[in-house]
Amino acid sequence: MPTGTPSATLRASRGWANALPRDEILLPEVLQRAGYRTGAFGKWHLGDIAGHKPTDFGFQDYFGLLYSNDMNPANVWRGNEIVTPAAQFDQSTITQRIADEAIGFIRENADKPFFAYVPFTAPHWPHHPNPAHKGVSQGGAYGDVVEDLDSHVGRILATLRELKLDEDTIVIVTSDNGGDFDGSVASLRGRKTETFEGGMRVPCFVVWPGRITPGTVTDQMSMNIDILPTLLARLGIALPEDRTIDGADIAPMLAGGKTPHDALFYVTTFSGQYEAVRDDTFKFRDPPTDRTLISPQRVTGGRPALYALADDNESHDVSLIHPAARSRLAEALARFREETDKNPRGWK
């Protein structure tokens, strides 16, 4: 949250971080030490004060907004300088500008290893379609913004092909949360900020020449936390040994194998507490109690329940049918909560 805003003050009063701790190790820091040129283009939202900006975490080049595009001040930054003040910020062209910067970075570094992180602000609200794609979809302004986003992702891929880098570049396209309220989650239950599958499950497209056969589809479970260990394993770089790494190498899974995870744990936006756990068949959801309130209450409502993920859209609690599965996952969630309460940063 922007420093000094009511939201940031509230988060601080509850002991929640408003900036990424400096002793976290990010992928660009590791890759920079390995000889890669690193750049980030788009939304940061991990800190807006000195020591917590993109250039403090291994990104040698940066262009974009320090927050999501619904927050003020919506200044556009290049490195550590404002290049477009909030008063001149044009929501309708920011996706194009982010793509332009990413493409320029790729062209400039085509003859050396590079890592380009491109977290577009779209399709986050508010929706302001680029005039070039306004009115082209059947999904209103949201659909037009998605069409615009898709076209600029296509430009980046076309640049890799033009420079003959496409056969030697790993491309990952995914999202940080499930569908927003203008988007579709198909038959899934829930939306962004919720720990139902509609709020947590995201599309993920990975292009990895020589590793993944084009057209391969997997229903194995993984998370964005798997990206760092997967890429570092590919480069032969050891993971840090002073902390727990929650992710795992999913390269074998992407090539058609099984997930390396026995379970995945879901955290809720509202309290920052772990609210659910799933395995390959079941999911146990237990909305935590927010004890920071004068009258403790469940944060997102509902009661503990077990869902069979292949049976429906988390509409029916199957605890009575599968009591052993409920007990097993409930115990796993309780252990994980206890471990993270004692050691929230995961230090060894």
N, C-alpha and C positions, 0 to 999 in steps of 0.2 A: 504494500500500500504506500502511496505517496507520503513522505515524511511530514508530520504535522497535521495530517488529516484526522478526523474523528475515528475513522476505521483503524488507522495505525495506532492511535492512542489507546483504543479499546483493546486491540491485540496485545499491545505492550503491557497493559494492566493485568492481562491474564497470563503473562509470561510467554506469549507466542512471539516467534521471531518475525521481524519485518524485513530482514535481510539475510542472505545466505552467509553462514559463518565462514570466516576467512580460512579456517583450517580444513574445510572440505576440499576434496580433490576432484576436479572436473576433467572430463575427457579432453578439452582443448589444452589444458596444462600438460597432460601426459603426452599428447601428440606433438605439441610444440617442442618439448624436450627431445622427441624422437625425430625431429627435423621437418615437421609439417608446418606449413603456413596456415594459420587459423583465422577464421572470420565468422562473425555472427551478424545476421541481417534480419531485423524484425523486433519482436517483443522480447524484453528481458524479464522484468518483473521479479527480480531476485535481489533488489537493493538499489537505492538511488543516492547513497551517500559515499563519500570518499572511502576507498578500500573495498567497496562492494559492487562496483560497476563491472560491466563485461570485460574491460581491459585489465581488471584486477584478477581475473580468473582464467587467464591464458589466451584470451582472444586478442590477437594483434590488430585486427581490423573490426570495427563495429559501426553499424548504421541502423538506426531504428528508434523505437520508443522504449523508455525505461519501464513503462507499465502497459497494461492492456489499453485499447483505444477508447474505452469508456471513462478513463480517468484523467484528471487534470493535475498538473499542467501537461498538455499533450505536445510537449516539445519534441522535435526530431533531432537526434544526436548523430554526429559522426565522430567516432572516438570519444573524447571527453569534452567536445564542444557542441553547442547548440547550433545547428545549421538552418533549422526552420522553427521559429518561435510558435508557440501554441496559437497565437492570434492568426497566423498565416497557414496553419495546418489544414490540408485538404484530405478529408477522409476518403474521398472517391478515388484518389490516385495513389494511396499509400501502398497498396499491393503491387502496383506496377513499379513504383520506386524501389521497393524492397527487392523485387526480382531484378531490376536494372543493376542494383548494387551487387547482388550476388553473382550475376553474369559477368560484370566487370571484374570482380575478384577472381572468378574462374579463369577468365581470359588472361589476366595478369600473371596467374600462377600456373598456367597450363604445363609448364616445363618442369614443375617440381611437385612433390607431394603436398596436397592441401586438404583441409577439413573445412567445409562450409556448412554452418548451422543456419537454417533459414526458417525461423519461427514466425510465419506470417501472422499479422494481427487478425486477418480474416479467417473464418467468418464470424468473429466475435461481434456482438452488438456494440454500438449502433451500426445499422447497415446502410451504406451509401454506395450504391453501385457505380462503377466506372462508366462514364458515358458510352464507352465502346461496347459495354455489355449490358446496358440498361434495357430492360424489357425483353430480353432474349429467352428467359426461362418461364416456366409455368409455376415457379415457386415464389413469385413476388420479389421483393428486394433481397431477401435472403438467398433465393435461388440465383438471382443475378450476381450476387457477390461470390457465390460458389463457382459459377461459370467463369467469372473473372479470375478467381484463384486458380482454377483448373488450367486456364489458358496460360498463366504465367509459370506454373509448374512445368507445363509443356515447353515453354521457352527455355527453361533451364536444362531440361533433358535434350532439347534440340541443340543447345550450345555444346553439351558434352559430345553429342554425335558429330557435330561440325568439326570440333577440335580433335576428333578421334580418341576421346578419353572414355567413351562409354563402355568399352570392354575392360577398362582397368579402374573403374570407379564403382563403389558400393553406394547405392541410392536407397534411402529409407524415407518413406512418406507415411506419417501417422499423425495422431492427435494426442492432446493431453487429457482429454475427458470425453465422456459420451455426449450424446446429442443435446444441443440447446433446444429451447422451446419452439424455434422456427424450423428446426431440422427434423428429420425422421429417424426414429430408432426401430422402425419396422415393428415386429411383434414383441420386442423386449419391453420390460417394465422399467419405469424410472427415467430420469433425465440427469443432466449435469448437476453436480453437487450431491447426488444420491448414490448409495452403495448398492442399489439394484443394478442389474446388468446393463440397463439402458443408460445409466450414468457412468459406468465404468468401462464397458466394452467399446473398443474403437477399431476402425479399419486400419490395417497396416500392410503396406506394399513394400516389398524388398526386392531390389534388382541387384543380383550378385553374380556376375558372369563367372562361369566355371564352378560355382557352388550350388546355385539354385536353378533347376530346370524351369524355363518360362512356362507359366500357366499352372505351376504347382500351387495347390491349396491345402492348408492345414487347419484343423480345428483344435490343435494342441494349445495349451494355455501358456502364456508368457506375459511379461510386462515391460514397460519402457526401461525399467531398472536393468534389464538384460542387455541393453545396447552397449554399455561400457565394457563389461567383461567379454562380450562376444567379439568386439572389435579389437580389444587388447590381446585376446587369445590369437586372433588372426595375425597380429603383428609380432607375436612372441614376446609381449611385454607383460611382466609379472604384475599381479594386482597388489595394492598396498597390503601390508601385513599387520598394520597397527589398528585395523578397524574391520568390522564385519561388513562384507559386501553382500547385499541382499540378492543381487541379480546373479545370473549364471550364463554360461556360454550356450547360446541356443543355435549355433551354426548347424549342428547335426539335426536339430528339429526343423530348421528352415529347409534342409535338404531332404525332408521326408521322414525324419525319425521322430522319436518321442520327446516330450517335454522333460527338462531336467528337474522340474519342480514337483514336489509331492503336494504342495499347497501354496496358495497365494493369499495375502492378507490385504483387506481393503480399509482405507482410512477415510473418514468423513470430513468434508470441508468445514462444517460448522464448528466442530470442537477439536479437530486435529487428533481424535482418538480412533483407535482401530475398532471398526464396527462389524466386520464380516471376514469369513475365511471360506475358501472354496478349494475343492480338489477336482479331479477329472469327472466326477459324477454329481456331487452334492455341494450345496452352499449353506452355511449356517450364518445367519444374520442376527446380531444381538446389539441393537442400538444402545450405546452407553449412556449412563446417567451423567449429566453435567453437574458436578458437585460444587462448582464455583458460584452457582446461583443461590440466593437466599433459600429458595424452596427447590431442592434438587429434583430434576425431572429428566426424562429421556429427551435427547437432543432432537431427534428427527421423528419421534413417534414410533408406534408399532411395538410389537413384542418379539421376543426371541422366536425364531422359526427356522426350520430346515426346508430347503427347496431341492427338488430333483431337477437339475438344470435342463435335462433333455425332455422333460415331460410337459412343461408349460412355461409361461412367462413369470415364474415366481408368484403364482396366484394361490397356490395351495401349500399349506404347511404339512409336510409328510413325516413329522416327528414320530407320530404313533405307529407309522408303517415301518420306519427305519430308525428305531431307537438307538441302535449301536452306532450308526453313522452320526446321529446327532451328538451322542456322548463324546465320540472321538473328536469331532470338529470343535465342539464347545470346549473341550479340554485343551485342544491345540490353540484356540483363540485366547483362552485364559492364560496359558503359559506364555504366549507371545506378548500379551499385554503386560504381564508381570516382568518379563525380561526388558521390554522397552521402557517401562516405568523406572526400573533400576538403572538402566543404561540407555537413555534415549538417543544418544549419538552413536551407539554401537562400538565404542572403543573396546579393544581387547586388553 
